């Protein structure tokens, strides 16, 4: 599902204009992004959590060139679904 499809579904379900819904969806995504950039997780009860995961430094190999390189430690954004969300998907 794309962002445009989400906007269409929400507009259809609520009766709010698509332009307004699109603004709200984009503002929500921007707020989540800004919070994660600051290092703060976002918890949406019944849906899941947007968190920052730390990846440790590791060695990687380029098998075509037969070389080894080091990938430095870094943080990545991640999504962890809630237990009720996981259960609903499993029973589908």
PyMOL Python script that loads the backbone (N, CA, C, O; Angstrom):
from pymol import cmd

cmd.read_pdbstr("""\
ATOM      1  N   UNK A   1       0.849  -1.171   0.000  1.00  0.00           N
ATOM      2  CA  UNK A   1       0.000   0.000   0.000  1.00  0.00           C
ATOM      3  C   UNK A   1       0.901   1.243   0.000  1.00  0.00           C
ATOM      4  O   UNK A   1       1.866   1.322   0.761  1.00  0.00           O
ATOM      5  N   UNK A   2       0.581   2.184  -0.840  1.00  0.00           N
ATOM      6  CA  UNK A   2       1.356   3.412  -0.946  1.00  0.00           C
ATOM      7  C   UNK A   2       0.745   4.505  -0.076  1.00  0.00           C
ATOM      8  O   UNK A   2      -0.351   4.351   0.462  1.00  0.00           O
ATOM      9  N   UNK A   3       1.470   5.606   0.050  1.00  0.00           N
ATOM     10  CA  UNK A   3       0.964   6.734   0.826  1.00  0.00           C
ATOM     11  C   UNK A   3      -0.326   7.272   0.210  1.00  0.00           C
ATOM     12  O   UNK A   3      -1.257   7.634   0.930  1.00  0.00           O
ATOM     13  N   UNK A   4      -0.379   7.323  -1.116  1.00  0.00           N
ATOM     14  CA  UNK A   4      -1.588   7.803  -1.793  1.00  0.00           C
ATOM     15  C   UNK A   4      -2.778   6.898  -1.496  1.00  0.00           C
ATOM     16  O   UNK A   4      -3.894   7.385  -1.312  1.00  0.00           O
ATOM     17  N   UNK A   5      -2.555   5.603  -1.448  1.00  0.00           N
ATOM     18  CA  UNK A   5      -3.639   4.666  -1.138  1.00  0.00           C
ATOM     19  C   UNK A   5      -4.096   4.829   0.310  1.00  0.00           C
ATOM     20  O   UNK A   5      -5.287   4.721   0.601  1.00  0.00           O
ATOM     21  N   UNK A   6      -3.154   5.090   1.218  1.00  0.00           N
ATOM     22  CA  UNK A   6      -3.525   5.343   2.615  1.00  0.00           C
ATOM     23  C   UNK A   6      -4.387   6.596   2.703  1.00  0.00           C
ATOM     24  O   UNK A   6      -5.402   6.608   3.399  1.00  0.00           O
ATOM     25  N   UNK A   7      -3.986   7.645   2.000  1.00  0.00           N
ATOM     26  CA  UNK A   7      -4.759   8.893   1.994  1.00  0.00           C
ATOM     27  C   UNK A   7      -6.160   8.632   1.469  1.00  0.00           C
ATOM     28  O   UNK A   7      -7.134   9.112   2.051  1.00  0.00           O
ATOM     29  N   UNK A   8      -6.283   7.878   0.380  1.00  0.00           N
ATOM     30  CA  UNK A   8      -7.596   7.569  -0.185  1.00  0.00           C
ATOM     31  C   UNK A   8      -8.466   6.800   0.800  1.00  0.00           C
ATOM     32  O   UNK A   8      -9.646   7.112   0.959  1.00  0.00           O
ATOM     33  N   UNK A   9      -7.890   5.791   1.466  1.00  0.00           N
ATOM     34  CA  UNK A   9      -8.658   4.974   2.418  1.00  0.00           C
ATOM     35  C   UNK A   9      -9.131   5.810   3.611  1.00  0.00           C
ATOM     36  O   UNK A   9     -10.281   5.693   4.036  1.00  0.00           O
ATOM     37  N   UNK A  10      -8.254   6.643   4.145  1.00  0.00           N
ATOM     38  CA  UNK A  10      -8.628   7.471   5.294  1.00  0.00           C
ATOM     39  C   UNK A  10      -9.683   8.499   4.894  1.00  0.00           C
ATOM     40  O   UNK A  10     -10.634   8.739   5.639  1.00  0.00           O
ATOM     41  N   UNK A  11      -9.518   9.105   3.722  1.00  0.00           N
ATOM     42  CA  UNK A  11     -10.499  10.093   3.250  1.00  0.00           C
ATOM     43  C   UNK A  11     -11.864   9.442   3.056  1.00  0.00           C
ATOM     44  O   UNK A  11     -12.895  10.022   3.395  1.00  0.00           O
ATOM     45  N   UNK A  12     -11.857   8.234   2.509  1.00  0.00           N
ATOM     46  CA  UNK A  12     -13.111   7.520   2.281  1.00  0.00           C
ATOM     47  C   UNK A  12     -13.778   7.133   3.610  1.00  0.00           C
ATOM     48  O   UNK A  12     -14.996   7.235   3.751  1.00  0.00           O
ATOM     49  N   UNK A  13     -12.966   6.688   4.586  1.00  0.00           N
ATOM     50  CA  UNK A  13     -13.506   6.239   5.870  1.00  0.00           C
ATOM     51  C   UNK A  13     -13.995   7.389   6.744  1.00  0.00           C
ATOM     52  O   UNK A  13     -14.942   7.225   7.513  1.00  0.00           O
ATOM     53  N   UNK A  14     -13.352   8.557   6.628  1.00  0.00           N
ATOM     54  CA  UNK A  14     -13.701   9.668   7.513  1.00  0.00           C
ATOM     55  C   UNK A  14     -14.551  10.743   6.856  1.00  0.00           C
ATOM     56  O   UNK A  14     -15.222  11.505   7.552  1.00  0.00           O
ATOM     57  N   UNK A  15     -14.536  10.820   5.534  1.00  0.00           N
ATOM     58  CA  UNK A  15     -15.274  11.861   4.841  1.00  0.00           C
ATOM     59  C   UNK A  15     -14.535  13.189   4.798  1.00  0.00           C
ATOM     60  O   UNK A  15     -15.109  14.207   4.409  1.00  0.00           O
ATOM     61  N   UNK A  16     -13.279  13.187   5.191  1.00  0.00           N
ATOM     62  CA  UNK A  16     -12.460  14.403   5.161  1.00  0.00           C
ATOM     63  C   UNK A  16     -11.814  14.514   3.782  1.00  0.00           C
ATOM     64  O   UNK A  16     -11.528  13.502   3.143  1.00  0.00           O
ATOM     65  N   UNK A  17     -11.587  15.743   3.329  1.00  0.00           N
ATOM     66  CA  UNK A  17     -10.983  15.961   2.019  1.00  0.00           C
ATOM     67  C   UNK A  17      -9.603  15.326   1.936  1.00  0.00           C
ATOM     68  O   UNK A  17      -8.874  15.270   2.926  1.00  0.00           O
ATOM     69  N   UNK A  18      -9.248  14.843   0.734  1.00  0.00           N
ATOM     70  CA  UNK A  18      -7.966  14.174   0.532  1.00  0.00           C
ATOM     71  C   UNK A  18      -6.777  15.087   0.818  1.00  0.00           C
ATOM     72  O   UNK A  18      -5.759  14.635   1.342  1.00  0.00           O
ATOM     73  N   UNK A  19      -6.901  16.364   0.478  1.00  0.00           N
ATOM     74  CA  UNK A  19      -5.800  17.308   0.703  1.00  0.00           C
ATOM     75  C   UNK A  19      -5.501  17.420   2.198  1.00  0.00           C
ATOM     76  O   UNK A  19      -4.338  17.440   2.602  1.00  0.00           O
ATOM     77  N   UNK A  20      -6.540  17.491   3.006  1.00  0.00           N
ATOM     78  CA  UNK A  20      -6.376  17.587   4.457  1.00  0.00           C
ATOM     79  C   UNK A  20      -5.774  16.304   5.014  1.00  0.00           C
ATOM     80  O   UNK A  20      -4.874  16.347   5.853  1.00  0.00           O
ATOM     81  N   UNK A  21      -6.270  15.172   4.551  1.00  0.00           N
ATOM     82  CA  UNK A  21      -5.757  13.880   5.010  1.00  0.00           C
ATOM     83  C   UNK A  21      -4.288  13.733   4.627  1.00  0.00           C
ATOM     84  O   UNK A  21      -3.484  13.253   5.426  1.00  0.00           O
ATOM     85  N   UNK A  22      -3.936  14.143   3.414  1.00  0.00           N
ATOM     86  CA  UNK A  22      -2.554  14.043   2.969  1.00  0.00           C
ATOM     87  C   UNK A  22      -1.642  14.894   3.852  1.00  0.00           C
ATOM     88  O   UNK A  22      -0.544  14.461   4.200  1.00  0.00           O
ATOM     89  N   UNK A  23      -2.075  16.076   4.209  1.00  0.00           N
ATOM     90  CA  UNK A  23      -1.297  16.949   5.090  1.00  0.00           C
ATOM     91  C   UNK A  23      -1.078  16.287   6.447  1.00  0.00           C
ATOM     92  O   UNK A  23       0.022  16.332   6.998  1.00  0.00           O
ATOM     93  N   UNK A  24      -2.130  15.674   6.981  1.00  0.00           N
ATOM     94  CA  UNK A  24      -2.033  15.014   8.283  1.00  0.00           C
ATOM     95  C   UNK A  24      -1.101  13.803   8.212  1.00  0.00           C
ATOM     96  O   UNK A  24      -0.269  13.615   9.099  1.00  0.00           O
ATOM     97  N   UNK A  25      -1.228  12.993   7.183  1.00  0.00           N
ATOM     98  CA  UNK A  25      -0.374  11.809   7.032  1.00  0.00           C
ATOM     99  C   UNK A  25       1.094  12.227   6.909  1.00  0.00           C
ATOM    100  O   UNK A  25       1.962  11.641   7.556  1.00  0.00           O
ATOM    101  N   UNK A  26       1.366  13.225   6.092  1.00  0.00           N
ATOM    102  CA  UNK A  26       2.744  13.682   5.912  1.00  0.00           C
ATOM    103  C   UNK A  26       3.295  14.297   7.195  1.00  0.00           C
ATOM    104  O   UNK A  26       4.466  14.097   7.517  1.00  0.00           O
ATOM    105  N   UNK A  27       2.473  15.041   7.932  1.00  0.00           N
ATOM    106  CA  UNK A  27       2.915  15.632   9.195  1.00  0.00           C
ATOM    107  C   UNK A  27       3.196  14.550  10.231  1.00  0.00           C
ATOM    108  O   UNK A  27       4.140  14.669  11.013  1.00  0.00           O
ATOM    109  N   UNK A  28       2.381  13.491  10.242  1.00  0.00           N
ATOM    110  CA  UNK A  28       2.591  12.379  11.160  1.00  0.00           C
ATOM    111  C   UNK A  28       3.917  11.683  10.863  1.00  0.00           C
ATOM    112  O   UNK A  28       4.700  11.410  11.773  1.00  0.00           O
ATOM    113  N   UNK A  29       4.162  11.399   9.587  1.00  0.00           N
ATOM    114  CA  UNK A  29       5.408  10.735   9.212  1.00  0.00           C
ATOM    115  C   UNK A  29       6.612  11.616   9.527  1.00  0.00           C
ATOM    116  O   UNK A  29       7.644  11.111   9.969  1.00  0.00           O
ATOM    117  N   UNK A  30       6.499  12.907   9.311  1.00  0.00           N
ATOM    118  CA  UNK A  30       7.592  13.836   9.603  1.00  0.00           C
ATOM    119  C   UNK A  30       7.860  13.897  11.110  1.00  0.00           C
ATOM    120  O   UNK A  30       9.015  13.960  11.529  1.00  0.00           O
ATOM    121  N   UNK A  31       6.810  13.879  11.918  1.00  0.00           N
ATOM    122  CA  UNK A  31       6.973  13.901  13.375  1.00  0.00           C
ATOM    123  C   UNK A  31       7.680  12.647  13.864  1.00  0.00           C
ATOM    124  O   UNK A  31       8.550  12.720  14.731  1.00  0.00           O
ATOM    125  N   UNK A  32       7.308  11.498  13.310  1.00  0.00           N
ATOM    126  CA  UNK A  32       7.959  10.241  13.675  1.00  0.00           C
ATOM    127  C   UNK A  32       9.436  10.293  13.290  1.00  0.00           C
ATOM    128  O   UNK A  32      10.304   9.911  14.076  1.00  0.00           O
ATOM    129  N   UNK A  33       9.714  10.766  12.082  1.00  0.00           N
ATOM    130  CA  UNK A  33      11.091  10.857  11.598  1.00  0.00           C
ATOM    131  C   UNK A  33      11.924  11.785  12.485  1.00  0.00           C
ATOM    132  O   UNK A  33      13.042  11.437  12.865  1.00  0.00           O
ATOM    133  N   UNK A  34      11.395  12.948  12.813  1.00  0.00           N
ATOM    134  CA  UNK A  34      12.123  13.908  13.640  1.00  0.00           C
ATOM    135  C   UNK A  34      12.389  13.364  15.037  1.00  0.00           C
ATOM    136  O   UNK A  34      13.460  13.590  15.598  1.00  0.00           O
ATOM    137  N   UNK A  35      11.427  12.653  15.597  1.00  0.00           N
ATOM    138  CA  UNK A  35      11.599  12.067  16.918  1.00  0.00           C
ATOM    139  C   UNK A  35      12.719  11.028  16.903  1.00  0.00           C
ATOM    140  O   UNK A  35      13.548  10.994  17.812  1.00  0.00           O
ATOM    141  N   UNK A  36      12.745  10.186  15.878  1.00  0.00           N
ATOM    142  CA  UNK A  36      13.788   9.174  15.785  1.00  0.00           C
ATOM    143  C   UNK A  36      15.162   9.796  15.554  1.00  0.00           C
ATOM    144  O   UNK A  36      16.160   9.305  16.082  1.00  0.00           O
ATOM    145  N   UNK A  37      15.221  10.863  14.778  1.00  0.00           N
ATOM    146  CA  UNK A  37      16.495  11.554  14.546  1.00  0.00           C
ATOM    147  C   UNK A  37      17.042  12.101  15.869  1.00  0.00           C
ATOM    148  O   UNK A  37      18.253  12.095  16.092  1.00  0.00           O
ATOM    149  N   UNK A  38      16.156  12.570  16.737  1.00  0.00           N
ATOM    150  CA  UNK A  38      16.574  13.079  18.050  1.00  0.00           C
ATOM    151  C   UNK A  38      16.918  11.950  19.016  1.00  0.00           C
ATOM    152  O   UNK A  38      17.437  12.209  20.102  1.00  0.00           O
ATOM    153  N   UNK A  39      16.637  10.691  18.637  1.00  0.00           N
ATOM    154  CA  UNK A  39      16.945   9.552  19.497  1.00  0.00           C
ATOM    155  C   UNK A  39      15.798   9.118  20.377  1.00  0.00           C
ATOM    156  O   UNK A  39      15.990   8.296  21.274  1.00  0.00           O
ATOM    157  N   UNK A  40      14.606   9.649  20.146  1.00  0.00           N
ATOM    158  CA  UNK A  40      13.431   9.304  20.951  1.00  0.00           C
ATOM    159  C   UNK A  40      12.562   8.290  20.212  1.00  0.00           C
ATOM    160  O   UNK A  40      12.175   8.531  19.068  1.00  0.00           O
ATOM    161  N   UNK A  41      12.250   7.160  20.848  1.00  0.00           N
ATOM    162  CA  UNK A  41      11.350   6.199  20.196  1.00  0.00           C
ATOM    163  C   UNK A  41       9.912   6.717  20.165  1.00  0.00           C
ATOM    164  O   UNK A  41       9.549   7.602  20.940  1.00  0.00           O
ATOM    165  N   UNK A  42       9.101   6.165  19.271  1.00  0.00           N
ATOM    166  CA  UNK A  42       7.698   6.543  19.139  1.00  0.00           C
ATOM    167  C   UNK A  42       6.859   5.293  19.409  1.00  0.00           C
ATOM    168  O   UNK A  42       7.017   4.279  18.729  1.00  0.00           O
ATOM    169  N   UNK A  43       5.972   5.364  20.395  1.00  0.00           N
ATOM    170  CA  UNK A  43       5.126   4.242  20.774  1.00  0.00           C
ATOM    171  C   UNK A  43       3.680   4.529  20.367  1.00  0.00           C
ATOM    172  O   UNK A  43       3.097   5.522  20.804  1.00  0.00           O
ATOM    173  N   UNK A  44       3.107   3.671  19.539  1.00  0.00           N
ATOM    174  CA  UNK A  44       1.708   3.784  19.140  1.00  0.00           C
ATOM    175  C   UNK A  44       0.978   2.554  19.682  1.00  0.00           C
ATOM    176  O   UNK A  44       1.066   1.468  19.110  1.00  0.00           O
ATOM    177  N   UNK A  45       0.264   2.734  20.779  1.00  0.00           N
ATOM    178  CA  UNK A  45      -0.394   1.629  21.472  1.00  0.00           C
ATOM    179  C   UNK A  45      -1.331   0.872  20.534  1.00  0.00           C
ATOM    180  O   UNK A  45      -2.156   1.475  19.848  1.00  0.00           O
ATOM    181  N   UNK A  46      -1.195  -0.449  20.510  1.00  0.00           N
ATOM    182  CA  UNK A  46      -2.025  -1.302  19.672  1.00  0.00           C
ATOM    183  C   UNK A  46      -1.516  -1.427  18.249  1.00  0.00           C
ATOM    184  O   UNK A  46      -2.060  -2.208  17.469  1.00  0.00           O
ATOM    185  N   UNK A  47      -0.478  -0.670  17.891  1.00  0.00           N
ATOM    186  CA  UNK A  47       0.080  -0.724  16.542  1.00  0.00           C
ATOM    187  C   UNK A  47       1.525  -1.188  16.575  1.00  0.00           C
ATOM    188  O   UNK A  47       1.873  -2.197  15.963  1.00  0.00           O
ATOM    189  N   UNK A  48       2.367  -0.450  17.290  1.00  0.00           N
ATOM    190  CA  UNK A  48       3.764  -0.840  17.390  1.00  0.00           C
ATOM    191  C   UNK A  48       4.639   0.326  17.797  1.00  0.00           C
ATOM    192  O   UNK A  48       4.153   1.398  18.159  1.00  0.00           O
ATOM    193  N   UNK A  49       5.942   0.094  17.731  1.00  0.00           N
ATOM    194  CA  UNK A  49       6.920   1.091  18.141  1.00  0.00           C
ATOM    195  C   UNK A  49       7.940   1.329  17.040  1.00  0.00           C
ATOM    196  O   UNK A  49       8.412   0.391  16.398  1.00  0.00           O
ATOM    197  N   UNK A  50       8.270   2.586  16.834  1.00  0.00           N
ATOM    198  CA  UNK A  50       9.367   2.956  15.960  1.00  0.00           C
ATOM    199  C   UNK A  50      10.549   3.219  16.878  1.00  0.00           C
ATOM    200  O   UNK A  50      10.493   4.112  17.724  1.00  0.00           O
ATOM    201  N   UNK A  51      11.616   2.451  16.721  1.00  0.00           N
ATOM    202  CA  UNK A  51      12.750   2.526  17.634  1.00  0.00           C
ATOM    203  C   UNK A  51      14.046   2.674  16.844  1.00  0.00           C
ATOM    204  O   UNK A  51      14.076   2.508  15.625  1.00  0.00           O
ATOM    205  N   UNK A  52      15.114   2.990  17.573  1.00  0.00           N
ATOM    206  CA  UNK A  52      16.448   3.055  16.998  1.00  0.00           C
ATOM    207  C   UNK A  52      17.192   1.799  17.441  1.00  0.00           C
ATOM    208  O   UNK A  52      17.263   1.511  18.636  1.00  0.00           O
ATOM    209  N   UNK A  53      17.745   1.056  16.495  1.00  0.00           N
ATOM    210  CA  UNK A  53      18.547  -0.124  16.811  1.00  0.00           C
ATOM    211  C   UNK A  53      20.010   0.196  16.542  1.00  0.00           C
ATOM    212  O   UNK A  53      20.352   0.826  15.541  1.00  0.00           O
ATOM    213  N   UNK A  54      20.866  -0.252  17.458  1.00  0.00           N
ATOM    214  CA  UNK A  54      22.299  -0.033  17.297  1.00  0.00           C
ATOM    215  C   UNK A  54      22.915  -1.270  16.653  1.00  0.00           C
ATOM    216  O   UNK A  54      22.686  -2.393  17.102  1.00  0.00           O
ATOM    217  N   UNK A  55      23.679  -1.060  15.619  1.00  0.00           N
ATOM    218  CA  UNK A  55      24.395  -2.142  14.956  1.00  0.00           C
ATOM    219  C   UNK A  55      25.868  -2.026  15.331  1.00  0.00           C
ATOM    220  O   UNK A  55      26.471  -0.965  15.170  1.00  0.00           O
ATOM    221  N   UNK A  56      26.442  -3.106  15.826  1.00  0.00           N
ATOM    222  CA  UNK A  56      27.842  -3.108  16.232  1.00  0.00           C
ATOM    223  C   UNK A  56      28.755  -3.122  15.007  1.00  0.00           C
ATOM    224  O   UNK A  56      28.331  -3.450  13.899  1.00  0.00           O
ATOM    225  N   UNK A  57      30.008  -2.760  15.234  1.00  0.00           N
ATOM    226  CA  UNK A  57      31.006  -2.807  14.163  1.00  0.00           C
ATOM    227  C   UNK A  57      31.196  -4.268  13.758  1.00  0.00           C
ATOM    228  O   UNK A  57      31.178  -5.162  14.605  1.00  0.00           O
ATOM    229  N   UNK A  58      31.378  -4.504  12.455  1.00  0.00           N
ATOM    230  CA  UNK A  58      31.586  -5.871  11.997  1.00  0.00           C
ATOM    231  C   UNK A  58      32.471  -5.883  10.762  1.00  0.00           C
ATOM    232  O   UNK A  58      32.649  -4.870  10.086  1.00  0.00           O
ATOM    233  N   UNK A  59      33.017  -7.051  10.492  1.00  0.00           N
ATOM    234  CA  UNK A  59      33.860  -7.232   9.309  1.00  0.00           C
ATOM    235  C   UNK A  59      33.003  -7.827   8.202  1.00  0.00           C
ATOM    236  O   UNK A  59      32.196  -8.725   8.443  1.00  0.00           O
ATOM    237  N   UNK A  60      33.181  -7.325   7.001  1.00  0.00           N
ATOM    238  CA  UNK A  60      32.446  -7.829   5.840  1.00  0.00           C
ATOM    239  C   UNK A  60      33.459  -8.199   4.773  1.00  0.00           C
ATOM    240  O   UNK A  60      34.560  -7.651   4.730  1.00  0.00           O
ATOM    241  N   UNK A  61      33.079  -9.134   3.912  1.00  0.00           N
ATOM    242  CA  UNK A  61      33.991  -9.581   2.867  1.00  0.00           C
ATOM    243  C   UNK A  61      33.399  -9.311   1.499  1.00  0.00           C
ATOM    244  O   UNK A  61      32.207  -9.513   1.267  1.00  0.00           O
ATOM    245  N   UNK A  62      34.254  -8.850   0.595  1.00  0.00           N
ATOM    246  CA  UNK A  62      33.907  -8.724  -0.807  1.00  0.00           C
ATOM    247  C   UNK A  62      34.509  -9.948  -1.489  1.00  0.00           C
ATOM    248  O   UNK A  62      35.714 -10.000  -1.737  1.00  0.00           O
ATOM    249  N   UNK A  63      33.671 -10.924  -1.788  1.00  0.00           N
ATOM    250  CA  UNK A  63      34.205 -12.195  -2.290  1.00  0.00           C
ATOM    251  C   UNK A  63      34.737 -12.105  -3.709  1.00  0.00           C
ATOM    252  O   UNK A  63      35.555 -12.932  -4.111  1.00  0.00           O
ATOM    253  N   UNK A  64      34.287 -11.118  -4.477  1.00  0.00           N
ATOM    254  CA  UNK A  64      34.807 -10.990  -5.842  1.00  0.00           C
ATOM    255  C   UNK A  64      36.227 -10.442  -5.852  1.00  0.00           C
ATOM    256  O   UNK A  64      37.037 -10.832  -6.693  1.00  0.00           O
ATOM    257  N   UNK A  65      36.536  -9.535  -4.920  1.00  0.00           N
ATOM    258  CA  UNK A  65      37.881  -8.946  -4.846  1.00  0.00           C
ATOM    259  C   UNK A  65      38.750  -9.604  -3.784  1.00  0.00           C
ATOM    260  O   UNK A  65      39.929  -9.274  -3.658  1.00  0.00           O
ATOM    261  N   UNK A  66      38.182 -10.530  -3.020  1.00  0.00           N
ATOM    262  CA  UNK A  66      38.884 -11.217  -1.943  1.00  0.00           C
ATOM    263  C   UNK A  66      39.466 -10.221  -0.924  1.00  0.00           C
ATOM    264  O   UNK A  66      40.615 -10.347  -0.501  1.00  0.00           O
ATOM    265  N   UNK A  67      38.653  -9.235  -0.543  1.00  0.00           N
ATOM    266  CA  UNK A  67      39.089  -8.249   0.441  1.00  0.00           C
ATOM    267  C   UNK A  67      38.127  -8.239   1.619  1.00  0.00           C
ATOM    268  O   UNK A  67      36.964  -8.628   1.509  1.00  0.00           O
ATOM    269  N   UNK A  68      38.646  -7.786   2.739  1.00  0.00           N
ATOM    270  CA  UNK A  68      37.835  -7.641   3.946  1.00  0.00           C
ATOM    271  C   UNK A  68      37.778  -6.170   4.307  1.00  0.00           C
ATOM    272  O   UNK A  68      38.789  -5.468   4.260  1.00  0.00           O
ATOM    273  N   UNK A  69      36.598  -5.710   4.665  1.00  0.00           N
ATOM    274  CA  UNK A  69      36.444  -4.323   5.084  1.00  0.00           C
ATOM    275  C   UNK A  69      35.690  -4.285   6.401  1.00  0.00           C
ATOM    276  O   UNK A  69      34.980  -5.228   6.751  1.00  0.00           O
ATOM    277  N   UNK A  70      35.849  -3.200   7.117  1.00  0.00           N
ATOM    278  CA  UNK A  70      35.167  -3.024   8.390  1.00  0.00           C
ATOM    279  C   UNK A  70      33.991  -2.081   8.202  1.00  0.00           C
ATOM    280  O   UNK A  70      34.132  -0.982   7.668  1.00  0.00           O
ATOM    281  N   UNK A  71      32.830  -2.534   8.653  1.00  0.00           N
ATOM    282  CA  UNK A  71      31.639  -1.688   8.643  1.00  0.00           C
ATOM    283  C   UNK A  71      31.531  -1.088  10.036  1.00  0.00           C
ATOM    284  O   UNK A  71      31.403  -1.829  11.010  1.00  0.00           O
ATOM    285  N   UNK A  72      31.578   0.232  10.156  1.00  0.00           N
ATOM    286  CA  UNK A  72      31.555   0.856  11.490  1.00  0.00           C
ATOM    287  C   UNK A  72      30.205   0.680  12.186  1.00  0.00           C
ATOM    288  O   UNK A  72      29.188   0.408  11.548  1.00  0.00           O
ATOM    289  N   UNK A  73      30.222   0.843  13.501  1.00  0.00           N
ATOM    290  CA  UNK A  73      28.981   0.785  14.282  1.00  0.00           C
ATOM    291  C   UNK A  73      28.071   1.924  13.840  1.00  0.00           C
ATOM    292  O   UNK A  73      28.543   3.017  13.526  1.00  0.00           O
ATOM    293  N   UNK A  74      26.757   1.663  13.815  1.00  0.00           N
ATOM    294  CA  UNK A  74      25.812   2.685  13.383  1.00  0.00           C
ATOM    295  C   UNK A  74      24.428   2.380  13.941  1.00  0.00           C
ATOM    296  O   UNK A  74      24.165   1.279  14.424  1.00  0.00           O
ATOM    297  N   UNK A  75      23.558   3.367  13.867  1.00  0.00           N
ATOM    298  CA  UNK A  75      22.174   3.226  14.323  1.00  0.00           C
ATOM    299  C   UNK A  75      21.260   3.198  13.111  1.00  0.00           C
ATOM    300  O   UNK A  75      21.507   3.879  12.116  1.00  0.00           O
ATOM    301  N   UNK A  76      20.192   2.394  13.205  1.00  0.00           N
ATOM    302  CA  UNK A  76      19.206   2.328  12.129  1.00  0.00           C
ATOM    303  C   UNK A  76      17.802   2.415  12.722  1.00  0.00           C
ATOM    304  O   UNK A  76      17.575   1.957  13.842  1.00  0.00           O
ATOM    305  N   UNK A  77      16.857   2.998  11.981  1.00  0.00           N
ATOM    306  CA  UNK A  77      15.468   2.996  12.457  1.00  0.00           C
ATOM    307  C   UNK A  77      14.857   1.619  12.247  1.00  0.00           C
ATOM    308  O   UNK A  77      15.193   0.918  11.293  1.00  0.00           O
ATOM    309  N   UNK A  78      13.957   1.241  13.146  1.00  0.00           N
ATOM    310  CA  UNK A  78      13.302  -0.061  13.041  1.00  0.00           C
ATOM    311  C   UNK A  78      11.865   0.063  13.547  1.00  0.00           C
ATOM    312  O   UNK A  78      11.532   0.981  14.297  1.00  0.00           O
ATOM    313  N   UNK A  79      11.029  -0.873  13.125  1.00  0.00           N
ATOM    314  CA  UNK A  79       9.642  -0.924  13.586  1.00  0.00           C
ATOM    315  C   UNK A  79       9.418  -2.243  14.282  1.00  0.00           C
ATOM    316  O   UNK A  79       9.776  -3.295  13.752  1.00  0.00           O
ATOM    317  N   UNK A  80       8.831  -2.204  15.461  1.00  0.00           N
ATOM    318  CA  UNK A  80       8.492  -3.412  16.205  1.00  0.00           C
ATOM    319  C   UNK A  80       6.984  -3.421  16.403  1.00  0.00           C
ATOM    320  O   UNK A  80       6.459  -2.594  17.150  1.00  0.00           O
ATOM    321  N   UNK A  81       6.271  -4.344  15.745  1.00  0.00           N
ATOM    322  CA  UNK A  81       4.809  -4.370  15.876  1.00  0.00           C
ATOM    323  C   UNK A  81       4.373  -4.808  17.273  1.00  0.00           C
ATOM    324  O   UNK A  81       5.093  -5.537  17.955  1.00  0.00           O
ATOM    325  N   UNK A  82       3.191  -4.361  17.692  1.00  0.00           N
ATOM    326  CA  UNK A  82       2.652  -4.755  18.993  1.00  0.00           C
ATOM    327  C   UNK A  82       2.211  -6.216  18.945  1.00  0.00           C
ATOM    328  O   UNK A  82       2.029  -6.789  17.871  1.00  0.00           O
ATOM    329  N   UNK A  83       2.045  -6.802  20.119  1.00  0.00           N
ATOM    330  CA  UNK A  83       1.637  -8.210  20.198  1.00  0.00           C
ATOM    331  C   UNK A  83       0.265  -8.432  19.555  1.00  0.00           C
ATOM    332  O   UNK A  83       0.045  -9.445  18.891  1.00  0.00           O
ATOM    333  N   UNK A  84      -0.652  -7.489  19.753  1.00  0.00           N
ATOM    334  CA  UNK A  84      -1.984  -7.650  19.167  1.00  0.00           C
ATOM    335  C   UNK A  84      -1.924  -7.543  17.649  1.00  0.00           C
ATOM    336  O   UNK A  84      -2.674  -8.230  16.956  1.00  0.00           O
ATOM    337  N   UNK A  85      -1.049  -6.699  17.122  1.00  0.00           N
ATOM    338  CA  UNK A  85      -0.861  -6.550  15.674  1.00  0.00           C
ATOM    339  C   UNK A  85      -0.305  -7.849  15.096  1.00  0.00           C
ATOM    340  O   UNK A  85      -0.793  -8.335  14.075  1.00  0.00           O
ATOM    341  N   UNK A  86       0.715  -8.411  15.748  1.00  0.00           N
ATOM    342  CA  UNK A  86       1.321  -9.663  15.292  1.00  0.00           C
ATOM    343  C   UNK A  86       0.292 -10.790  15.317  1.00  0.00           C
ATOM    344  O   UNK A  86       0.213 -11.585  14.380  1.00  0.00           O
ATOM    345  N   UNK A  87      -0.496 -10.857  16.393  1.00  0.00           N
ATOM    346  CA  UNK A  87      -1.513 -11.899  16.515  1.00  0.00           C
ATOM    347  C   UNK A  87      -2.562 -11.780  15.428  1.00  0.00           C
ATOM    348  O   UNK A  87      -3.004 -12.792  14.884  1.00  0.00           O
ATOM    349  N   UNK A  88      -2.973 -10.546  15.099  1.00  0.00           N
ATOM    350  CA  UNK A  88      -3.973 -10.340  14.050  1.00  0.00           C
ATOM    351  C   UNK A  88      -3.447 -10.779  12.679  1.00  0.00           C
ATOM    352  O   UNK A  88      -4.190 -11.351  11.882  1.00  0.00           O
ATOM    353  N   UNK A  89      -2.183 -10.515  12.411  1.00  0.00           N
ATOM    354  CA  UNK A  89      -1.593 -10.919  11.126  1.00  0.00           C
ATOM    355  C   UNK A  89      -1.446 -12.441  11.072  1.00  0.00           C
ATOM    356  O   UNK A  89      -1.685 -13.052  10.031  1.00  0.00           O
ATOM    357  N   UNK A  90      -1.057 -13.045  12.181  1.00  0.00           N
ATOM    358  CA  UNK A  90      -0.879 -14.508  12.219  1.00  0.00           C
ATOM    359  C   UNK A  90      -2.188 -15.253  11.984  1.00  0.00           C
ATOM    360  O   UNK A  90      -2.204 -16.285  11.314  1.00  0.00           O
ATOM    361  N   UNK A  91      -3.281 -14.735  12.530  1.00  0.00           N
ATOM    362  CA  UNK A  91      -4.559 -15.444  12.395  1.00  0.00           C
ATOM    363  C   UNK A  91      -5.201 -15.212  11.034  1.00  0.00           C
ATOM    364  O   UNK A  91      -6.149 -15.911  10.675  1.00  0.00           O
ATOM    365  N   UNK A  92      -4.708 -14.255  10.281  1.00  0.00           N
ATOM    366  CA  UNK A  92      -5.259 -13.967   8.946  1.00  0.00           C
ATOM    367  C   UNK A  92      -4.994 -15.134   8.105  1.00  0.00           C
ATOM    368  O   UNK A  92      -5.359 -15.144   6.929  1.00  0.00           O
TER     369      UNK A  92
END
""", "prot")
cmd.dss("prot")
cmd.show_as("cartoon", "prot")
cmd.util.cbc("prot")
cmd.orient("prot")
